[in-house]
Amino acid sequence: MNTLPRIKTVVPMDGYQLSILFDDGKKVVYDVAEDIENITAFGDLRTVDGLWPQVQIDKSRTVVYWNDWIDIPSDTLYEYGR
């Protein structure tokens, strides 16, 4: 069974980019702007004042989230981050 990559740190940056460090040492920058364009709920990151910098890591450290309906799993961040 594959385990999900665990997130050590997440830092929101300008331009809707997330800087992410995983437990295995891999560092990626994930572009959330594309998600904002393609996933309706993610539009709140652009329109709700102050929401973007409130990104958090869940207790399992396998998801970053902003609220109950905007989240991104760690395997997506790991695979598609650059």
C-alpha positions as CSV (number, residue, x, y, z in Angstrom):
1,M,0.0,0.0,0.0
2,N,1.3,3.4,-1.0
3,T,1.2,6.0,1.7
4,L,0.4,9.6,1.0
5,P,3.3,12.1,1.2
6,R,3.3,14.1,4.4
7,I,3.6,17.8,4.3
8,K,6.1,19.5,6.6
9,T,5.5,23.1,5.7
10,V,3.3,25.2,3.4
11,V,3.9,28.9,2.6
12,P,1.4,30.9,0.5
13,M,3.2,33.2,-2.0
14,D,2.1,35.9,-4.4
15,G,0.3,34.8,-7.6
16,Y,-1.6,32.0,-5.9
17,Q,1.5,29.8,-5.5
18,L,2.2,27.5,-2.6
19,S,5.7,26.6,-1.5
20,I,5.6,23.1,0.0
21,L,8.2,21.0,1.8
22,F,7.5,17.3,2.3
23,D,8.9,15.0,5.0
24,D,11.1,13.3,2.5
25,G,12.8,16.6,1.7
26,K,11.1,17.2,-1.7
27,K,10.3,20.9,-2.2
28,V,7.7,22.0,-4.8
29,V,5.9,25.1,-5.8
30,Y,2.2,24.4,-6.7
31,D,0.3,26.8,-8.8
32,V,-3.3,27.1,-7.4
33,A,-4.2,29.7,-10.0
34,E,-5.3,27.0,-12.5
35,D,-7.4,25.4,-9.8
36,I,-9.0,28.8,-9.1
37,E,-9.9,29.0,-12.8
38,N,-11.3,25.5,-13.1
39,I,-12.9,24.6,-9.8
40,T,-15.8,26.9,-8.8
41,A,-15.3,26.7,-5.0
42,F,-11.6,27.8,-5.4
43,G,-12.8,31.2,-6.7
44,D,-13.2,32.2,-3.1
45,L,-9.4,32.3,-2.8
46,R,-9.5,35.2,-5.2
47,T,-12.7,36.9,-4.0
48,V,-12.8,36.5,-0.2
49,D,-10.5,39.1,1.3
50,G,-7.7,37.6,3.4
51,L,-8.6,33.9,2.7
52,W,-5.5,33.0,0.6
53,P,-2.9,33.5,3.4
54,Q,-5.0,31.4,5.8
55,V,-3.8,28.0,4.2
56,Q,-3.3,25.3,6.8
57,I,-2.1,21.7,7.0
58,D,-4.6,19.1,8.3
59,K,-3.7,16.9,11.4
60,S,-2.7,14.0,9.2
61,R,-0.4,16.3,7.2
62,T,-1.8,14.9,3.9
63,V,-4.0,17.9,2.9
64,V,-3.7,21.6,2.7
65,Y,-7.0,23.5,3.2
66,W,-8.5,27.0,3.6
67,N,-12.0,26.0,4.7
68,D,-14.5,23.2,4.6
69,W,-14.8,23.2,0.8
70,I,-11.3,24.3,-0.5
71,D,-8.6,21.7,0.0
72,I,-5.8,20.0,-2.0
73,P,-4.5,16.5,-1.1
74,S,-0.8,16.0,-0.7
75,D,-0.4,13.5,-3.5
76,T,-1.7,16.1,-6.0
77,L,0.7,18.7,-4.6
78,Y,3.6,16.2,-4.7
79,E,2.9,15.0,-8.3
80,Y,2.0,18.3,-9.9
81,G,4.2,20.8,-8.0
82,R,7.2,22.0,-9.9
